[in-house]
């Protein structure tokens, strides 16, 4: 779990929740990625503007 008080946001890693159906919609902090993912989802350099980021996306 990661807490972001300034954004009033808490990240919970979906993989730890039993019986939770999860479907990702975006990738964040993609500039710092260690693995490239080709799934057609938007890849944000940092965070979407709504969450205090630049909103800049990166190519797949």
N, CA and C of each residue as an Amber inpcrd file, in Angstrom:
protein
   180
   0.8380000  -1.1690000   0.0000000   0.0000000   0.0000000   0.0000000
   0.8900000   1.2410000   0.0000000   0.5550000   2.2050000  -0.8170000
   1.2630000   3.4860000  -0.8590000   0.2600000   4.5940000  -0.6180000
   0.5880000   5.5010000   0.2830000  -0.3080000   6.6180000   0.5840000
   0.2280000   7.8960000  -0.0360000  -0.6670000   8.6750000  -0.6500000
  -0.3380000   9.9510000  -1.2730000  -1.2420000  11.0240000  -0.6660000
  -0.9240000  11.5290000   0.5340000  -1.8100000  12.4700000   1.2260000
  -2.1340000  13.7280000   0.4210000  -1.1640000  14.2580000  -0.3010000
  -1.4000000  15.4720000  -1.0890000  -2.4290000  15.2740000  -2.1860000
  -2.5420000  14.0530000  -2.6630000  -3.5020000  13.7370000  -3.7180000
  -4.7770000  13.1130000  -3.1670000  -4.7980000  12.8730000  -1.8530000
  -5.9180000  12.1690000  -1.2130000  -6.1490000  10.8260000  -1.9050000
  -5.0480000  10.0850000  -2.0890000  -5.0650000   8.8360000  -2.8350000
  -4.2570000   7.7860000  -2.0930000  -4.7620000   6.5620000  -2.0830000
  -4.0410000   5.4260000  -1.5340000  -4.0000000   4.3360000  -2.5940000
  -2.8050000   3.8580000  -2.9080000  -2.6330000   2.7450000  -3.8480000
  -2.6730000   1.4450000  -3.0620000  -3.4740000   0.5240000  -3.5260000
  -3.4930000  -0.8180000  -2.9560000  -3.1920000  -1.7720000  -4.1020000
  -2.2080000  -2.6150000  -3.9230000  -1.8270000  -3.5510000  -4.9710000
  -2.9080000  -4.6190000  -5.1190000  -3.5800000  -4.5990000  -6.2510000
  -4.7360000  -5.4730000  -6.4780000  -4.3950000  -6.9470000  -6.3230000
  -3.1690000  -7.3270000  -6.6040000  -2.7830000  -8.7300000  -6.5470000
  -2.9130000  -9.3120000  -5.1320000  -2.8890000  -8.4670000  -4.1110000
  -2.9890000  -8.9880000  -2.7350000  -4.4310000  -9.2010000  -2.2810000
  -5.3970000  -8.7380000  -3.0580000  -6.8030000  -8.8750000  -2.6740000
  -7.3860000 -10.1600000  -3.2580000  -7.8230000 -11.0320000  -2.3950000
  -8.4130000 -12.2940000  -2.8380000  -9.7420000 -12.0440000  -3.5500000
  -9.9740000 -12.7700000  -4.6100000 -11.2390000 -12.7250000  -5.3590000
 -11.5840000 -11.3350000  -5.8780000 -10.5820000 -10.5270000  -6.1790000
 -10.8220000  -9.1920000  -6.7070000 -10.5700000  -9.2110000  -8.2060000
 -11.5710000  -8.8680000  -8.9660000 -11.4340000  -8.8150000 -10.4140000
 -10.8690000  -7.4400000 -10.7920000  -9.7270000  -7.4340000 -11.4480000
  -9.0260000  -6.1900000 -11.7380000  -8.7140000  -6.0990000 -13.2230000
  -9.0420000  -4.9590000 -13.8230000  -8.7040000  -4.7160000 -15.2180000
  -8.0440000  -3.3380000 -15.3180000  -6.7330000  -3.2900000 -15.5990000
  -6.0370000  -1.9990000 -15.6690000  -6.5590000  -1.1360000 -16.8160000
  -6.4620000   0.1850000 -16.6510000  -6.9030000   1.1100000 -17.6950000
  -5.7970000   2.0520000 -18.1590000  -4.7530000   2.2560000 -17.3280000
  -3.6170000   3.1140000 -17.6890000  -2.3530000   2.5810000 -17.0210000
  -1.2090000   3.0830000 -17.4770000   0.0780000   2.8340000 -16.8190000
   0.6020000   4.1830000 -16.3520000   1.1010000   4.2540000 -15.1170000
   1.6640000   5.5050000 -14.6000000   3.1630000   5.3300000 -14.3680000
   3.8710000   6.4470000 -14.3310000   5.3320000   6.4580000 -14.1430000
   6.0340000   5.5500000 -15.1560000   5.5300000   5.5430000 -16.3830000
   6.0660000   4.6550000 -17.4100000   7.4910000   5.0250000 -17.8130000
   7.8810000   6.2860000 -17.5980000   9.2510000   6.7010000 -17.9190000
  10.2560000   5.9130000 -17.0700000   9.8420000   5.4830000 -15.8920000
  10.7210000   4.7460000 -14.9820000  10.5270000   3.2390000 -15.0710000
   9.8720000   2.7770000 -16.1030000   9.5450000   1.3490000 -16.2330000
  10.7970000   0.4830000 -16.2970000  10.6370000  -0.7580000 -15.8990000
  11.7060000  -1.7440000 -16.0540000  11.3270000  -2.7760000 -17.1080000
  10.0340000  -2.8480000 -17.4230000   9.5400000  -3.7870000 -18.4300000
   8.6110000  -3.0320000 -19.3730000   8.7910000  -3.1780000 -20.6610000
   7.8880000  -2.5810000 -21.6350000   6.6520000  -3.4570000 -21.7790000
   5.5010000  -2.7980000 -21.8600000   4.2400000  -3.5150000 -21.9660000
   3.5130000  -3.0220000 -23.2110000   3.1780000  -3.9200000 -24.1010000
   2.4340000  -3.5580000 -25.3140000   1.0170000  -4.0880000 -25.1720000
   0.1450000  -3.2420000 -24.6000000  -1.2310000  -3.6640000 -24.3630000
  -2.2570000  -2.6500000 -24.8570000  -1.7840000  -1.5720000 -25.5120000
  -2.7000000  -0.5840000 -26.0620000  -3.2350000   0.4240000 -25.0540000
  -2.8560000   0.3110000 -23.7860000  -3.3180000   1.2520000 -22.7720000
  -2.4460000   2.5050000 -22.7730000  -3.0230000   3.6620000 -22.3770000
  -2.2160000   4.8780000 -22.2820000  -1.0810000   4.7030000 -21.2750000
   0.0810000   5.2240000 -21.6250000   1.2680000   5.1260000 -20.7730000
   1.7150000   6.5330000 -20.4120000   1.4750000   6.9320000 -19.1650000
   1.8120000   8.2680000 -18.7070000   3.2610000   8.3340000 -18.2550000
   3.9420000   9.3900000 -18.6880000   5.3360000   9.6160000 -18.3020000
   5.4510000   9.6270000 -16.7770000   4.5500000  10.3190000 -16.1240000
   4.4990000  10.3480000 -14.6620000   3.0750000  10.0100000 -14.2290000
   2.2350000  11.0090000 -14.0500000   0.8510000  10.7930000 -13.6210000
  -0.0800000  11.6200000 -14.5020000  -1.3460000  11.2340000 -14.5840000
  -2.3170000  12.0930000 -15.2810000  -2.4290000  13.4550000 -14.5800000
  -2.8320000  14.4680000 -15.3110000  -2.9640000  15.8050000 -14.7290000
  -3.8930000  15.8170000 -13.5250000  -4.9470000  15.0100000 -13.5770000
  -5.9290000  14.9700000 -12.4890000  -5.2970000  14.5580000 -11.1590000
  -4.1560000  13.8820000 -11.2260000  -3.4690000  13.4120000 -10.0240000
  -2.1840000  14.1900000  -9.7640000  -2.0450000  15.3580000 -10.3900000
  -0.8990000  16.2140000 -10.1250000   0.3020000  15.9920000 -11.0250000
   0.1560000  15.1580000 -12.0450000   1.2530000  14.9000000 -12.9710000
   1.2260000  15.8180000 -14.1640000   2.1140000  15.5690000 -15.1000000
   2.1910000  16.3910000 -16.3050000   1.0950000  16.0320000 -17.3150000
   0.6010000  14.8020000 -17.2310000  -0.3800000  14.3440000 -18.2040000
   0.2550000  13.8770000 -19.5010000   1.5890000  13.9880000 -19.5900000
   2.2960000  13.5850000 -20.8080000   2.2920000  12.0620000 -20.9390000
   2.0210000  11.6030000 -22.1560000   2.0330000  10.1650000 -22.4080000
   3.2740000   9.7850000 -23.2050000   3.5630000   8.5120000 -23.2060000
   4.7320000   7.9910000 -23.9030000   4.2930000   6.9550000 -24.9300000
   5.0820000   6.7710000 -25.9720000   4.7240000   5.7580000 -26.9810000
   4.8630000   4.3560000 -26.4140000   4.1170000   3.4530000 -27.0110000
   4.1880000   2.0580000 -26.6120000   5.4810000   1.4780000 -27.1250000
